[in-house]
Amino acid sequence: MLGHKIRNLLGSAILMAGGLSSCTIYHNYTVPLDVNMNATPVQPSMASDEGDVKHFSFYVNIDWDSNGLGDIAARHGMQEIYYADLNILNILGIWGQDIIHVYGR
């Protein structure tokens, strides 16, 4: 009986290790939201603000906050948006954040 339980536990551990090895543990990268930068002004004094959406997923998906470009601009008093970047953070597929960096004046 004990040998059977140990064998089942060992089999479960091997399956879990095999499943975890194929998933991404951590990634954090930034991508532009628009690649057409023709005639886009870039100045050192340009304002940069961000919006931040958080995700939690463990049997149920929970999202909160806003990363809408218009929301970010209005919240920080921006009159004009020149470009924006998206920073994506993910840990084990359970915790994630999408951070929008908005540049404008």
SULUR-V887532 format. One record per residue. N is the residue number from 1. RES is the residue in one small letter. SS is DSSP state (alpha for helix, beta for strand, coil for the rest). OMEGA is omega in degrees with one decimal (none if undefined). Layout:
n->N res->RES ss->SS omega->OMEGA
n->N res->RES ss->SS omega->OMEGA
This chain:
n->1 res->m ss->coil omega->179.7
n->2 res->l ss->alpha omega->177.9
n->3 res->g ss->alpha omega->178.5
n->4 res->h ss->alpha omega->179.3
n->5 res->k ss->alpha omega->179.3
n->6 res->i ss->alpha omega->179.6
n->7 res->r ss->alpha omega->177.4
n->8 res->n ss->alpha omega->179.3
n->9 res->l ss->alpha omega->178.5
n->10 res->l ss->alpha omega->177.9
n->11 res->g ss->alpha omega->177.8
n->12 res->s ss->alpha omega->179.6
n->13 res->a ss->alpha omega->179.0
n->14 res->i ss->alpha omega->178.0
n->15 res->l ss->alpha omega->178.6
n->16 res->m ss->alpha omega->179.9
n->17 res->a ss->alpha omega->177.7
n->18 res->g ss->alpha omega->178.4
n->19 res->g ss->alpha omega->-179.8
n->20 res->l ss->alpha omega->-177.6
n->21 res->s ss->alpha omega->-178.4
n->22 res->s ss->coil omega->-179.0
n->23 res->c ss->coil omega->178.5
n->24 res->t ss->coil omega->179.4
n->25 res->i ss->coil omega->-176.3
n->26 res->y ss->beta omega->168.0
n->27 res->h ss->beta omega->-178.2
n->28 res->n ss->beta omega->-178.8
n->29 res->y ss->beta omega->-179.5
n->30 res->t ss->beta omega->178.4
n->31 res->v ss->beta omega->176.7
n->32 res->p ss->beta omega->176.0
n->33 res->l ss->coil omega->176.7
n->34 res->d ss->coil omega->-178.9
n->35 res->v ss->coil omega->177.9
n->36 res->n ss->coil omega->-177.2
n->37 res->m ss->coil omega->180.0
n->38 res->n ss->coil omega->178.8
n->39 res->a ss->coil omega->176.4
n->40 res->t ss->coil omega->-179.9
n->41 res->p ss->coil omega->175.5
n->42 res->v ss->coil omega->-179.0
n->43 res->q ss->coil omega->178.5
n->44 res->p ss->coil omega->-177.6
n->45 res->s ss->coil omega->-177.0
n->46 res->m ss->coil omega->-179.5
n->47 res->a ss->beta omega->175.7
n->48 res->s ss->beta omega->177.7
n->49 res->d ss->beta omega->-175.6
n->50 res->e ss->beta omega->171.0
n->51 res->g ss->beta omega->-169.8
n->52 res->d ss->beta omega->175.4
n->53 res->v ss->beta omega->179.7
n->54 res->k ss->beta omega->179.8
n->55 res->h ss->beta omega->171.2
n->56 res->f ss->beta omega->-176.4
n->57 res->s ss->beta omega->173.1
n->58 res->f ss->coil omega->-173.1
n->59 res->y ss->coil omega->178.6
n->60 res->v ss->coil omega->177.2
n->61 res->n ss->beta omega->178.2
n->62 res->i ss->beta omega->177.0
n->63 res->d ss->beta omega->174.3
n->64 res->w ss->beta omega->-175.7
n->65 res->d ss->coil omega->-176.2
n->66 res->s ss->coil omega->173.9
n->67 res->n ss->coil omega->177.4
n->68 res->g ss->coil omega->-177.7
n->69 res->l ss->alpha omega->178.8
n->70 res->g ss->alpha omega->177.6
n->71 res->d ss->alpha omega->-178.7
n->72 res->i ss->alpha omega->-179.0
n->73 res->a ss->alpha omega->-179.3
n->74 res->a ss->alpha omega->-178.5
n->75 res->r ss->alpha omega->-176.5
n->76 res->h ss->coil omega->174.4
n->77 res->g ss->coil omega->178.3
n->78 res->m ss->coil omega->178.5
n->79 res->q ss->coil omega->-174.9
n->80 res->e ss->coil omega->177.1
n->81 res->i ss->beta omega->179.0
n->82 res->y ss->beta omega->177.0
n->83 res->y ss->beta omega->-178.8
n->84 res->a ss->beta omega->176.1
n->85 res->d ss->beta omega->176.7
n->86 res->l ss->beta omega->175.5
n->87 res->n ss->beta omega->-176.8
n->88 res->i ss->beta omega->178.1
n->89 res->l ss->beta omega->178.7
n->90 res->n ss->beta omega->178.0
n->91 res->i ss->beta omega->177.3
n->92 res->l ss->coil omega->-177.5
n->93 res->g ss->coil omega->-180.0
n->94 res->i ss->coil omega->-179.7
n->95 res->w ss->beta omega->177.3
n->96 res->g ss->beta omega->175.1
n->97 res->q ss->beta omega->172.7
n->98 res->d ss->beta omega->-177.4
n->99 res->i ss->beta omega->178.9
n->100 res->i ss->beta omega->173.7
n->101 res->h ss->beta omega->-177.1
n->102 res->v ss->beta omega->179.4
n->103 res->y ss->beta omega->-179.0
n->104 res->g ss->beta omega->177.4
n->105 res->r ss->coil omega->none
